[in-house]
Amino acid sequence: MFPVPKAEPVERAGHALKCPVCGHDKFWMKEAQLHTKVATLFRLEWLNPKGDCYVCEKCRHIDRV
Ligand SMILES: [Zn+2]
């Protein structure tokens, strides 16, 4: 078992962020919520630690802001 963070709707510039791949609207925010174990699970180690990344809850598409 590992703590899975709750995916949440993301707003950017007043608009709800939608996944460009599947259209889902809930994301994990890497900076704020992903723990090391989860980041490892999703293979996010390669991402730049600076800057916000949103990971689609549904298809795991990574959107960088
Ligand atoms: Zn998606």
N, CA, C, O and the ligand as a Tripos MOL2 file, in Angstrom:
@<TRIPOS>MOLECULE
protein
  261   259    66     0     0
PROTEIN
NO_CHARGES

@<TRIPOS>ATOM
      1 N           0.8440   -1.2000    0.0000 N.3       1 MET1
      2 CA          0.0000    0.0000    0.0000 C.3       1 MET1
      3 C           0.8810    1.2530    0.0000 C.2       1 MET1
      4 O           1.9740    1.2610    0.5660 O.2       1 MET1
      5 N           0.3950    2.2760   -0.6270 N.am      2 PHE2
      6 CA          1.0890    3.5490   -0.6030 C.3       2 PHE2
      7 C           0.0370    4.6470   -0.6330 C.2       2 PHE2
      8 O          -1.0810    4.4340   -1.1040 O.2       2 PHE2
      9 N           0.3930    5.8060   -0.1340 N.am      3 PRO3
     10 CA         -0.5910    6.8990   -0.1020 C.3       3 PRO3
     11 C          -0.8110    7.4980   -1.4830 C.2       3 PRO3
     12 O           0.0770    8.1580   -2.0230 O.2       3 PRO3
     13 N          -1.9440    7.2800   -2.0350 N.am      4 VAL4
     14 CA         -2.2550    7.8590   -3.3330 C.3       4 VAL4
     15 C          -2.8950    9.2230   -3.1120 C.2       4 VAL4
     16 O          -3.9600    9.3230   -2.5040 O.2       4 VAL4
     17 N          -2.2510   10.2630   -3.6020 N.am      5 PRO5
     18 CA         -2.8380   11.5970   -3.4300 C.3       5 PRO5
     19 C          -4.1210   11.7280   -4.2420 C.2       5 PRO5
     20 O          -4.3080   11.0750   -5.2690 O.2       5 PRO5
     21 N          -4.9780   12.5790   -3.7520 N.am      6 LYS6
     22 CA         -6.2470   12.7790   -4.4260 C.3       6 LYS6
     23 C          -6.0660   13.7220   -5.6120 C.2       6 LYS6
     24 O          -5.4700   14.7920   -5.4850 O.2       6 LYS6
     25 N          -6.5780   13.3180   -6.7440 N.am      7 ALA7
     26 CA         -6.5150   14.1880   -7.9120 C.3       7 ALA7
     27 C          -7.5580   15.2850   -7.7670 C.2       7 ALA7
     28 O          -8.6570   15.0670   -7.2570 O.2       7 ALA7
     29 N          -7.1830   16.4660   -8.2300 N.am      8 GLU8
     30 CA         -8.0830   17.6050   -8.0790 C.3       8 GLU8
     31 C          -8.1770   18.3940   -9.3760 C.2       8 GLU8
     32 O          -7.2650   18.3680  -10.2030 O.2       8 GLU8
     33 N          -9.2870   19.0930   -9.5410 N.am      9 PRO9
     34 CA         -9.4050   19.9730  -10.7120 C.3       9 PRO9
     35 C          -8.3600   21.0770  -10.6340 C.2       9 PRO9
     36 O          -8.0510   21.5730   -9.5510 O.2       9 PRO9
     37 N          -7.8310   21.4490  -11.7590 N.am     10 VAL10
     38 CA         -6.8000   22.4850  -11.8120 C.3      10 VAL10
     39 C          -7.3210   23.6570  -12.6180 C.2      10 VAL10
     40 O          -7.8680   23.4890  -13.7070 O.2      10 VAL10
     41 N          -7.1470   24.8330  -12.0730 N.am     11 GLU11
     42 CA         -7.5440   26.0270  -12.8020 C.3      11 GLU11
     43 C          -6.3200   26.8060  -13.2180 C.2      11 GLU11
     44 O          -5.3950   27.0280  -12.4360 O.2      11 GLU11
     45 N          -6.3410   27.2140  -14.4690 N.am     12 ARG12
     46 CA         -5.2220   28.0090  -14.9550 C.3      12 ARG12
     47 C          -5.7840   29.1970  -15.7110 C.2      12 ARG12
     48 O          -6.5510   29.0300  -16.6590 O.2      12 ARG12
     49 N          -5.4110   30.3740  -15.3000 N.am     13 ALA13
     50 CA         -5.8910   31.5970  -15.9380 C.3      13 ALA13
     51 C          -7.4160   31.6200  -16.0210 C.2      13 ALA13
     52 O          -7.9940   32.0860  -17.0030 O.2      13 ALA13
     53 N          -8.0380   31.1170  -14.9910 N.am     14 GLY14
     54 CA         -9.4920   31.1780  -14.9220 C.3      14 GLY14
     55 C         -10.2140   30.0840  -15.6830 C.2      14 GLY14
     56 O         -11.4440   30.0550  -15.7160 O.2      14 GLY14
     57 N          -9.4600   29.1860  -16.2940 N.am     15 HIS15
     58 CA        -10.0860   28.0930  -17.0240 C.3      15 HIS15
     59 C          -9.6940   26.7610  -16.4130 C.2      15 HIS15
     60 O          -8.5620   26.5820  -15.9640 O.2      15 HIS15
     61 N         -10.6110   25.8520  -16.3980 N.am     16 ALA16
     62 CA        -10.3050   24.5310  -15.8960 C.3      16 ALA16
     63 C          -9.3570   23.8360  -16.8590 C.2      16 ALA16
     64 O          -9.5830   23.7940  -18.0690 O.2      16 ALA16
     65 N          -8.3060   23.3020  -16.2950 N.am     17 LEU17
     66 CA         -7.3280   22.5870  -17.1210 C.3      17 LEU17
     67 C          -7.8930   21.2350  -17.5240 C.2      17 LEU17
     68 O          -8.4090   20.4860  -16.6940 O.2      17 LEU17
     69 N          -7.7860   20.9390  -18.8140 N.am     18 LYS18
     70 CA         -8.2480   19.6360  -19.2950 C.3      18 LYS18
     71 C          -7.1030   18.8910  -19.9560 C.2      18 LYS18
     72 O          -6.2620   19.4810  -20.6340 O.2      18 LYS18
     73 N          -7.0910   17.6160  -19.7480 N.am     19 CYS19
     74 CA         -6.0420   16.7900  -20.3420 C.3      19 CYS19
     75 C          -6.1720   16.8220  -21.8590 C.2      19 CYS19
     76 O          -7.2450   16.5530  -22.3990 O.2      19 CYS19
     77 N          -5.0730   17.1530  -22.5520 N.am     20 PRO20
     78 CA         -5.1220   17.2080  -24.0220 C.3      20 PRO20
     79 C          -5.2560   15.8230  -24.6570 C.2      20 PRO20
     80 O          -5.5630   15.7090  -25.8440 O.2      20 PRO20
     81 N          -5.0330   14.8020  -23.8880 N.am     21 VAL21
     82 CA         -5.0840   13.4470  -24.4380 C.3      21 VAL21
     83 C          -6.4800   12.8460  -24.2780 C.2      21 VAL21
     84 O          -7.0720   12.3630  -25.2430 O.2      21 VAL21
     85 N          -6.9980   12.8820  -23.0460 N.am     22 CYS22
     86 CA         -8.2630   12.1860  -22.8120 C.3      22 CYS22
     87 C          -9.3800   13.1200  -22.3720 C.2      22 CYS22
     88 O         -10.5270   12.6890  -22.2490 O.2      22 CYS22
     89 N          -9.0670   14.3990  -22.1320 N.am     23 GLY23
     90 CA        -10.0960   15.3500  -21.7600 C.3      23 GLY23
     91 C         -10.5060   15.3190  -20.3030 C.2      23 GLY23
     92 O         -11.4240   16.0280  -19.8910 O.2      23 GLY23
     93 N          -9.8270   14.5000  -19.5280 N.am     24 HIS24
     94 CA        -10.1230   14.4200  -18.1050 C.3      24 HIS24
     95 C          -9.7400   15.7320  -17.4330 C.2      24 HIS24
     96 O          -8.8580   16.4450  -17.9130 O.2      24 HIS24
     97 N         -10.4030   16.0530  -16.3190 N.am     25 ASP25
     98 CA        -10.1560   17.3640  -15.7150 C.3      25 ASP25
     99 C          -9.6280   17.2900  -14.2900 C.2      25 ASP25
    100 O          -9.6780   18.2740  -13.5520 O.2      25 ASP25
    101 N          -9.1290   16.1410  -13.9100 N.am     26 LYS26
    102 CA         -8.5280   16.0750  -12.5760 C.3      26 LYS26
    103 C          -7.0800   15.6100  -12.6800 C.2      26 LYS26
    104 O          -6.7370   14.6800  -13.4100 O.2      26 LYS26
    105 N          -6.2690   16.2950  -11.9270 N.am     27 PHE27
    106 CA         -4.8250   16.0700  -12.0410 C.3      27 PHE27
    107 C          -4.1950   15.9510  -10.6690 C.2      27 PHE27
    108 O          -4.6950   16.4640   -9.6680 O.2      27 PHE27
    109 N          -3.0700   15.2470  -10.6720 N.am     28 TRP28
    110 CA         -2.2100   15.3140   -9.5000 C.3      28 TRP28
    111 C          -1.2040   16.4190   -9.7330 C.2      28 TRP28
    112 O          -0.6580   16.5500  -10.8280 O.2      28 TRP28
    113 N          -0.9620   17.2050   -8.7150 N.am     29 MET29
    114 CA          0.0460   18.2370   -8.8190 C.3      29 MET29
    115 C           1.3320   17.7160   -8.2320 C.2      29 MET29
    116 O           1.4120   17.4220   -7.0390 O.2      29 MET29
    117 N           2.3340   17.6030   -9.0690 N.am     30 LYS30
    118 CA          3.5850   17.0130   -8.6270 C.3      30 LYS30
    119 C           4.2000   17.7880   -7.4700 C.2      30 LYS30
    120 O           4.5790   17.2150   -6.4480 O.2      30 LYS30
    121 N           4.2900   19.0820   -7.6500 N.am     31 GLU31
    122 CA          4.9540   19.8880   -6.6360 C.3      31 GLU31
    123 C           4.2740   19.7660   -5.2870 C.2      31 GLU31
    124 O           4.9330   19.6030   -4.2600 O.2      31 GLU31
    125 N           2.9730   19.8460   -5.2970 N.am     32 ALA32
    126 CA          2.2530   19.9560   -4.0440 C.3      32 ALA32
    127 C           2.0010   18.6020   -3.3920 C.2      32 ALA32
    128 O           1.9960   18.5060   -2.1650 O.2      32 ALA32
    129 N           1.7980   17.5790   -4.1660 N.am     33 GLN33
    130 CA          1.2140   16.3850   -3.5780 C.3      33 GLN33
    131 C           1.9820   15.0960   -3.7670 C.2      33 GLN33
    132 O           1.8970   14.2020   -2.9250 O.2      33 GLN33
    133 N           2.7220   14.9770   -4.8370 N.am     34 LEU34
    134 CA          3.3080   13.6710   -5.0960 C.3      34 LEU34
    135 C           4.4360   13.3550   -4.1260 C.2      34 LEU34
    136 O           5.3870   14.1220   -3.9770 O.2      34 LEU34
    137 N           4.3100   12.2470   -3.4930 N.am     35 HIS35
    138 CA          5.3710   11.7940   -2.6100 C.3      35 HIS35
    139 C           6.4130   11.0640   -3.4370 C.2      35 HIS35
    140 O           6.1780   10.7030   -4.5900 O.2      35 HIS35
    141 N           7.5420   10.8590   -2.8380 N.am     36 THR36
    142 CA          8.6350   10.2130   -3.5560 C.3      36 THR36
    143 C           8.2200    8.8510   -4.0790 C.2      36 THR36
    144 O           8.5240    8.4920   -5.2170 O.2      36 THR36
    145 N           7.5290    8.1010   -3.2460 N.am     37 LYS37
    146 CA          7.1140    6.7600   -3.6650 C.3      37 LYS37
    147 C           6.1850    6.8290   -4.8720 C.2      37 LYS37
    148 O           6.2920    6.0230   -5.7960 O.2      37 LYS37
    149 N           5.2880    7.7830   -4.8580 N.am     38 VAL38
    150 CA          4.3430    7.9120   -5.9660 C.3      38 VAL38
    151 C           5.0650    8.4060   -7.2020 C.2      38 VAL38
    152 O           4.8120    7.9310   -8.3090 O.2      38 VAL38
    153 N           5.9630    9.3580   -7.0130 N.am     39 ALA39
    154 CA          6.7360    9.8700   -8.1400 C.3      39 ALA39
    155 C           7.5350    8.7460   -8.7810 C.2      39 ALA39
    156 O           7.6700    8.6780  -10.0030 O.2      39 ALA39
    157 N           8.0510    7.8830   -7.9510 N.am     40 THR40
    158 CA          8.7990    6.7450   -8.4750 C.3      40 THR40
    159 C           7.8710    5.8220   -9.2480 C.2      40 THR40
    160 O           8.2110    5.3360  -10.3270 O.2      40 THR40
    161 N           6.7100    5.5920   -8.6880 N.am     41 LEU41
    162 CA          5.7410    4.7230   -9.3350 C.3      41 LEU41
    163 C           5.3840    5.2410  -10.7190 C.2      41 LEU41
    164 O           5.2700    4.4700  -11.6710 O.2      41 LEU41
    165 N           5.2100    6.5440  -10.8210 N.am     42 PHE42
    166 CA          4.8160    7.1450  -12.0860 C.3      42 PHE42
    167 C           6.0200    7.5360  -12.9420 C.2      42 PHE42
    168 O           5.8710    8.1300  -14.0100 O.2      42 PHE42
    169 N           7.1920    7.2010  -12.4650 N.am     43 ARG43
    170 CA          8.4250    7.4830  -13.2080 C.3      43 ARG43
    171 C           8.5610    8.9780  -13.5170 C.2      43 ARG43
    172 O           8.7400    9.3850  -14.6650 O.2      43 ARG43
    173 N           8.4730    9.7520  -12.4820 N.am     44 LEU44
    174 CA          8.5600   11.2030  -12.6690 C.3      44 LEU44
    175 C           9.9180   11.7500  -12.2700 C.2      44 LEU44
    176 O          10.1300   12.9630  -12.2760 O.2      44 LEU44
    177 N          10.8280   10.8720  -11.9260 N.am     45 GLU45
    178 CA         12.1100   11.3520  -11.4060 C.3      45 GLU45
    179 C          12.8500   12.2050  -12.4210 C.2      45 GLU45
    180 O          13.6300   13.0880  -12.0640 O.2      45 GLU45
    181 N          12.5900   11.9250  -13.7010 N.am     46 TRP46
    182 CA         13.3330   12.6270  -14.7390 C.3      46 TRP46
    183 C          12.8590   14.0550  -14.9240 C.2      46 TRP46
    184 O          13.5270   14.8620  -15.5710 O.2      46 TRP46
    185 N          11.7190   14.3590  -14.3620 N.am     47 LEU47
    186 CA         11.1790   15.7050  -14.5550 C.3      47 LEU47
    187 C          12.0000   16.7310  -13.7880 C.2      47 LEU47
    188 O          12.5570   16.4520  -12.7260 O.2      47 LEU47
    189 N          12.0550   17.9030  -14.3510 N.am     48 ASN48
    190 CA         12.6750   19.0130  -13.6580 C.3      48 ASN48
    191 C          11.9700   19.2410  -12.3330 C.2      48 ASN48
    192 O          10.7540   19.4320  -12.3000 O.2      48 ASN48
    193 N          12.7170   19.2230  -11.2500 N.am     49 PRO49
    194 CA         12.0700   19.4120   -9.9450 C.3      49 PRO49
    195 C          11.4730   20.7960   -9.7710 C.2      49 PRO49
    196 O          10.6100   21.0010   -8.9180 O.2      49 PRO49
    197 N          11.9290   21.7430  -10.5720 N.am     50 LYS50
    198 CA         11.3490   23.0810  -10.4900 C.3      50 LYS50
    199 C          10.2350   23.2170  -11.5140 C.2      50 LYS50
    200 O          10.2940   22.6240  -12.5910 O.2      50 LYS50
    201 N           9.2450   23.9800  -11.1840 N.am     51 GLY51
    202 CA          8.1130   24.1450  -12.0910 C.3      51 GLY51
    203 C           7.0210   23.1620  -11.7540 C.2      51 GLY51
    204 O           7.2770   22.0890  -11.2070 O.2      51 GLY51
    205 N           5.8200   23.5290  -12.0800 N.am     52 ASP52
    206 CA          4.6800   22.6970  -11.7430 C.3      52 ASP52
    207 C           4.4050   21.6830  -12.8370 C.2      52 ASP52
    208 O           4.4950   21.9830  -14.0280 O.2      52 ASP52
    209 N           4.0710   20.4850  -12.4100 N.am     53 CYS53
    210 CA          3.6790   19.4560  -13.3450 C.3      53 CYS53
    211 C           2.3330   18.8990  -12.8970 C.2      53 CYS53
    212 O           2.0960   18.6730  -11.7100 O.2      53 CYS53
    213 N           1.4800   18.6890  -13.8570 N.am     54 TYR54
    214 CA          0.1950   18.0840  -13.5640 C.3      54 TYR54
    215 C           0.1160   16.7430  -14.2620 C.2      54 TYR54
    216 O           0.4330   16.6120  -15.4450 O.2      54 TYR54
    217 N          -0.3090   15.7630  -13.5090 N.am     55 VAL55
    218 CA         -0.4020   14.4280  -14.0810 C.3      55 VAL55
    219 C          -1.8740   14.0300  -14.1350 C.2      55 VAL55
    220 O          -2.5650   14.0000  -13.1170 O.2      55 VAL55
    221 N          -2.3330   13.7270  -15.3380 N.am     56 CYS56
    222 CA         -3.7330   13.3580  -15.5200 C.3      56 CYS56
    223 C          -4.0610   12.1010  -14.7270 C.2      56 CYS56
    224 O          -3.3370   11.1070  -14.7850 O.2      56 CYS56
    225 N          -5.1530   12.1610  -13.9930 N.am     57 GLU57
    226 CA         -5.5460   11.0350  -13.1630 C.3      57 GLU57
    227 C          -5.9010    9.8150  -14.0160 C.2      57 GLU57
    228 O          -5.7060    8.6730  -13.6020 O.2      57 GLU57
    229 N          -6.4200   10.0800  -15.2000 N.am     58 LYS58
    230 CA         -6.9830    9.0070  -15.9990 C.3      58 LYS58
    231 C          -5.9360    8.3130  -16.8750 C.2      58 LYS58
    232 O          -5.8240    7.0870  -16.8760 O.2      58 LYS58
    233 N          -5.1710    9.1190  -17.6190 N.am     59 CYS59
    234 CA         -4.2590    8.4990  -18.5940 C.3      59 CYS59
    235 C          -2.7980    8.7260  -18.2420 C.2      59 CYS59
    236 O          -1.8970    8.2660  -18.9430 O.2      59 CYS59
    237 N          -2.5780    9.4460  -17.1410 N.am     60 ARG60
    238 CA         -1.2080    9.6960  -16.6580 C.3      60 ARG60
    239 C          -0.4070   10.5960  -17.5910 C.2      60 ARG60
    240 O           0.8210   10.6460  -17.5240 O.2      60 ARG60
    241 N          -1.1140   11.2970  -18.4540 N.am     61 HIS61
    242 CA         -0.4170   12.2840  -19.2750 C.3      61 HIS61
    243 C           0.1660   13.3580  -18.3690 C.2      61 HIS61
    244 O          -0.4820   13.7900  -17.4160 O.2      61 HIS61
    245 N           1.3740   13.7840  -18.6600 N.am     62 ILE62
    246 CA          2.0250   14.7980  -17.8360 C.3      62 ILE62
    247 C           1.9810   16.1260  -18.5590 C.2      62 ILE62
    248 O           2.4950   16.2690  -19.6680 O.2      62 ILE62
    249 N           1.3610   17.0890  -17.9150 N.am     63 ASP63
    250 CA          1.2690   18.4180  -18.4820 C.3      63 ASP63
    251 C           2.1530   19.3390  -17.6590 C.2      63 ASP63
    252 O           2.0490   19.3880  -16.4330 O.2      63 ASP63
    253 N           3.0030   20.0520  -18.3290 N.am     64 ARG64
    254 CA          3.9040   20.9460  -17.6100 C.3      64 ARG64
    255 C           3.4310   22.3730  -17.7930 C.2      64 ARG64
    256 O           2.9990   22.7800  -18.8710 O.2      64 ARG64
    257 N           3.5250   23.1120  -16.7160 N.am     65 VAL65
    258 CA          3.0860   24.5020  -16.7590 C.3      65 VAL65
    259 C           4.2990   25.3970  -16.8980 C.2      65 VAL65
    260 O           4.1610   26.6190  -16.9540 O.2      65 VAL65
    261 ZN         -5.6030   12.2880  -19.6380 Zn       66 ZN66
@<TRIPOS>BOND
     1     1     2 1
     2     2     3 1
     3     3     4 2
     4     3     5 am
     5     5     6 1
     6     6     7 1
     7     7     8 2
     8     7     9 am
     9     9    10 1
    10    10    11 1
    11    11    12 2
    12    11    13 am
    13    13    14 1
    14    14    15 1
    15    15    16 2
    16    15    17 am
    17    17    18 1
    18    18    19 1
    19    19    20 2
    20    19    21 am
    21    21    22 1
    22    22    23 1
    23    23    24 2
    24    23    25 am
    25    25    26 1
    26    26    27 1
    27    27    28 2
    28    27    29 am
    29    29    30 1
    30    30    31 1
    31    31    32 2
    32    31    33 am
    33    33    34 1
    34    34    35 1
    35    35    36 2
    36    35    37 am
    37    37    38 1
    38    38    39 1
    39    39    40 2
    40    39    41 am
    41    41    42 1
    42    42    43 1
    43    43    44 2
    44    43    45 am
    45    45    46 1
    46    46    47 1
    47    47    48 2
    48    47    49 am
    49    49    50 1
    50    50    51 1
    51    51    52 2
    52    51    53 am
    53    53    54 1
    54    54    55 1
    55    55    56 2
    56    55    57 am
    57    57    58 1
    58    58    59 1
    59    59    60 2
    60    59    61 am
    61    61    62 1
    62    62    63 1
    63    63    64 2
    64    63    65 am
    65    65    66 1
    66    66    67 1
    67    67    68 2
    68    67    69 am
    69    69    70 1
    70    70    71 1
    71    71    72 2
    72    71    73 am
    73    73    74 1
    74    74    75 1
    75    75    76 2
    76    75    77 am
    77    77    78 1
    78    78    79 1
    79    79    80 2
    80    79    81 am
    81    81    82 1
    82    82    83 1
    83    83    84 2
    84    83    85 am
    85    85    86 1
    86    86    87 1
    87    87    88 2
    88    87    89 am
    89    89    90 1
    90    90    91 1
    91    91    92 2
    92    91    93 am
    93    93    94 1
    94    94    95 1
    95    95    96 2
    96    95    97 am
    97    97    98 1
    98    98    99 1
    99    99   100 2
   100    99   101 am
   101   101   102 1
   102   102   103 1
   103   103   104 2
   104   103   105 am
   105   105   106 1
   106   106   107 1
   107   107   108 2
   108   107   109 am
   109   109   110 1
   110   110   111 1
   111   111   112 2
   112   111   113 am
   113   113   114 1
   114   114   115 1
   115   115   116 2
   116   115   117 am
   117   117   118 1
   118   118   119 1
   119   119   120 2
   120   119   121 am
   121   121   122 1
   122   122   123 1
   123   123   124 2
   124   123   125 am
   125   125   126 1
   126   126   127 1
   127   127   128 2
   128   127   129 am
   129   129   130 1
   130   130   131 1
   131   131   132 2
   132   131   133 am
   133   133   134 1
   134   134   135 1
   135   135   136 2
   136   135   137 am
   137   137   138 1
   138   138   139 1
   139   139   140 2
   140   139   141 am
   141   141   142 1
   142   142   143 1
   143   143   144 2
   144   143   145 am
   145   145   146 1
   146   146   147 1
   147   147   148 2
   148   147   149 am
   149   149   150 1
   150   150   151 1
   151   151   152 2
   152   151   153 am
   153   153   154 1
   154   154   155 1
   155   155   156 2
   156   155   157 am
   157   157   158 1
   158   158   159 1
   159   159   160 2
   160   159   161 am
   161   161   162 1
   162   162   163 1
   163   163   164 2
   164   163   165 am
   165   165   166 1
   166   166   167 1
   167   167   168 2
   168   167   169 am
   169   169   170 1
   170   170   171 1
   171   171   172 2
   172   171   173 am
   173   173   174 1
   174   174   175 1
   175   175   176 2
   176   175   177 am
   177   177   178 1
   178   178   179 1
   179   179   180 2
   180   179   181 am
   181   181   182 1
   182   182   183 1
   183   183   184 2
   184   183   185 am
   185   185   186 1
   186   186   187 1
   187   187   188 2
   188   187   189 am
   189   189   190 1
   190   190   191 1
   191   191   192 2
   192   191   193 am
   193   193   194 1
   194   194   195 1
   195   195   196 2
   196   195   197 am
   197   197   198 1
   198   198   199 1
   199   199   200 2
   200   199   201 am
   201   201   202 1
   202   202   203 1
   203   203   204 2
   204   203   205 am
   205   205   206 1
   206   206   207 1
   207   207   208 2
   208   207   209 am
   209   209   210 1
   210   210   211 1
   211   211   212 2
   212   211   213 am
   213   213   214 1
   214   214   215 1
   215   215   216 2
   216   215   217 am
   217   217   218 1
   218   218   219 1
   219   219   220 2
   220   219   221 am
   221   221   222 1
   222   222   223 1
   223   223   224 2
   224   223   225 am
   225   225   226 1
   226   226   227 1
   227   227   228 2
   228   227   229 am
   229   229   230 1
   230   230   231 1
   231   231   232 2
   232   231   233 am
   233   233   234 1
   234   234   235 1
   235   235   236 2
   236   235   237 am
   237   237   238 1
   238   238   239 1
   239   239   240 2
   240   239   241 am
   241   241   242 1
   242   242   243 1
   243   243   244 2
   244   243   245 am
   245   245   246 1
   246   246   247 1
   247   247   248 2
   248   247   249 am
   249   249   250 1
   250   250   251 1
   251   251   252 2
   252   251   253 am
   253   253   254 1
   254   254   255 1
   255   255   256 2
   256   255   257 am
   257   257   258 1
   258   258   259 1
   259   259   260 2
@<TRIPOS>SUBSTRUCTURE
     1 MET1         2 RESIDUE 1 A MET
     2 PHE2         6 RESIDUE 1 A PHE
     3 PRO3        10 RESIDUE 1 A PRO
     4 VAL4        14 RESIDUE 1 A VAL
     5 PRO5        18 RESIDUE 1 A PRO
     6 LYS6        22 RESIDUE 1 A LYS
     7 ALA7        26 RESIDUE 1 A ALA
     8 GLU8        30 RESIDUE 1 A GLU
     9 PRO9        34 RESIDUE 1 A PRO
    10 VAL10       38 RESIDUE 1 A VAL
    11 GLU11       42 RESIDUE 1 A GLU
    12 ARG12       46 RESIDUE 1 A ARG
    13 ALA13       50 RESIDUE 1 A ALA
    14 GLY14       54 RESIDUE 1 A GLY
    15 HIS15       58 RESIDUE 1 A HIS
    16 ALA16       62 RESIDUE 1 A ALA
    17 LEU17       66 RESIDUE 1 A LEU
    18 LYS18       70 RESIDUE 1 A LYS
    19 CYS19       74 RESIDUE 1 A CYS
    20 PRO20       78 RESIDUE 1 A PRO
    21 VAL21       82 RESIDUE 1 A VAL
    22 CYS22       86 RESIDUE 1 A CYS
    23 GLY23       90 RESIDUE 1 A GLY
    24 HIS24       94 RESIDUE 1 A HIS
    25 ASP25       98 RESIDUE 1 A ASP
    26 LYS26      102 RESIDUE 1 A LYS
    27 PHE27      106 RESIDUE 1 A PHE
    28 TRP28      110 RESIDUE 1 A TRP
    29 MET29      114 RESIDUE 1 A MET
    30 LYS30      118 RESIDUE 1 A LYS
    31 GLU31      122 RESIDUE 1 A GLU
    32 ALA32      126 RESIDUE 1 A ALA
    33 GLN33      130 RESIDUE 1 A GLN
    34 LEU34      134 RESIDUE 1 A LEU
    35 HIS35      138 RESIDUE 1 A HIS
    36 THR36      142 RESIDUE 1 A THR
    37 LYS37      146 RESIDUE 1 A LYS
    38 VAL38      150 RESIDUE 1 A VAL
    39 ALA39      154 RESIDUE 1 A ALA
    40 THR40      158 RESIDUE 1 A THR
    41 LEU41      162 RESIDUE 1 A LEU
    42 PHE42      166 RESIDUE 1 A PHE
    43 ARG43      170 RESIDUE 1 A ARG
    44 LEU44      174 RESIDUE 1 A LEU
    45 GLU45      178 RESIDUE 1 A GLU
    46 TRP46      182 RESIDUE 1 A TRP
    47 LEU47      186 RESIDUE 1 A LEU
    48 ASN48      190 RESIDUE 1 A ASN
    49 PRO49      194 RESIDUE 1 A PRO
    50 LYS50      198 RESIDUE 1 A LYS
    51 GLY51      202 RESIDUE 1 A GLY
    52 ASP52      206 RESIDUE 1 A ASP
    53 CYS53      210 RESIDUE 1 A CYS
    54 TYR54      214 RESIDUE 1 A TYR
    55 VAL55      218 RESIDUE 1 A VAL
    56 CYS56      222 RESIDUE 1 A CYS
    57 GLU57      226 RESIDUE 1 A GLU
    58 LYS58      230 RESIDUE 1 A LYS
    59 CYS59      234 RESIDUE 1 A CYS
    60 ARG60      238 RESIDUE 1 A ARG
    61 HIS61      242 RESIDUE 1 A HIS
    62 ILE62      246 RESIDUE 1 A ILE
    63 ASP63      250 RESIDUE 1 A ASP
    64 ARG64      254 RESIDUE 1 A ARG
    65 VAL65      258 RESIDUE 1 A VAL
    66 ZN66       261 GROUP 0 **** ****
